[in-house]
Amino acid sequence: MINVIAIDDEPLALQLVTGYIDKTPGLKLIGKFDNPIDASEFLAETSADLIFIDIQMPDLSGIEFTRLLEKGPKVIFTTAFEKYALEGYKLDIVDYLLKPFSYEEFLIAVHKVQKLLQLEKKVPVNVDVNNEFLFLKSDYKIKRLNFNDILYIEGLKDYVKVYIHNVPKPILSLTSLKLLESKLPEMRFMRVHRSFIVNLEKIDTIERSRIVFGKEYIPVSDQYKEKFQEFLDKNFL
């Protein structure tokens, strides 16, 4: 069962999405709110798997709310404004429903969430107690990856590619970048883009807001630029 909350300051829009939730098998509505602040207080005490949230709301927008979320809930934006789609995907949301949306469109978005949650449960990502390596499932095998050997990791929808030093082909695994990020030591790895995590200890060249690994250029997006700059400032002579 997927625990869901819905947030929208428009009563009719909130009624529509909660109605869709109530009639969908596998979904359980645990909270509905007309503002993100009350929803934040609720989430401080109760965990949710999925959040449907409008973007344009007073006091705190859906985008601002999503930025403040801790890792965990999947997010689907519900909005009447298509112009926010790019910003939404920068935040790694699951889907973007443009009002007025049909039940069929709603179900397509929910199925994406169900698939992601199933993948996260099925794929083993285990870290040893010394935080020096992890085990990752790839090609029906479980492979050991030493943190010191990882250059960077690329997220591709339901897959990740792990690029290893002196290994020509990346290791492909059926898991999410967000789940893998939660298993990596924060002092050694950093998310620099919605699609990339880099090993900070392996960076030797930075060019025009891009991290260079051989012939590959990893962009540092605006969302992560401030945090990456802090890392540079601490290690800059």
Secondary structure, 3 states (H helix, E strand, C coil): CEEEEEECCCHHHHHHHHHHHHCCCCEEEEEEECCHHHHHHHHCCCCCCEEEEECCCCCCCHHHHHHHCCCCCEEEEEECCHHHHHHHHHCCCCEEEECCCCHHHHHHHHHHHHHHHHHHHHCCEEECCCCCEEEEEECCEEEEEEHHHEEEEEEECCEEEEEECCCCCCEEECCCHHHHHHHCCCCCEEEEECCEEEEHHHCCCECCCEEEECCEEEECCHHHHHHHHHHHHHCCC
